[in-house]
Amino acid sequence: MVELMSQARIVANINYRYLEPITMVGALFLAGSVPAVAGLCLLERRYGLGRKYKDLSVF
């Protein structure tokens, strides 16, 4: 992710257009992280590896 962001900054500095490359990096990050989180939630439900002490939750 850090490498992708640095490449976006290089492209933005060359073209003087900062919105498009940085927005694309954010969209790619969301496209990868949202399915990963959903998959992890499914794994937690299937194997029961959630929090053991739900009443002591911080949130």
N, C-alpha and C positions, 0 to 999 in steps of 0.2 A: 504494500500500500504506500509506503514511504517513497519507493522508487517511482511508482506511478504518479504520485503527486509532484515529485521533483521534475519528471518529464513534462507534466502539464504546465508547470511554471516556466520551463525552458521554452515550450511552444508559445505560451502566452507572452513571454518577453520578446520573442522574435516577431510575433504578429501584432503585438499591442492590444490583444483581445483576451481579457482574463476570464470573462464570464463562461464562455463555452467550454474551454478545457477543464476548468475546475468543476463545473457542473457535471461534465461527463465522468470525472473521477468519482464524484459523489454518487452518481447514478449507478456506476459499476460497483461501488462499495455496497450500496443498498441491494443491488441485484444479487450479490454474493452472500451478504450477511443475513438477510431476511429468510431465505430458504434454509440456511444453516441453523439459525435459531429455531425455526419450525421443526426441523429434523431432530434437533437436540431435545425439544419438548416432547416429541413423539417417543424418543428413546427413553426419556425419564418416565413417561407414563407406562411404557411397556415393561421396563425392568424395575420400576419402583425405586428409583434412586433419587427421589426428591428430598426435600428437607426432612430430617427425622423429627425435629422439634418445631412444628409449625406455630405453636403458641408463643415461641420466643422470637418471632420474626421481627426484623427491624422496621419493615415497611408495613 
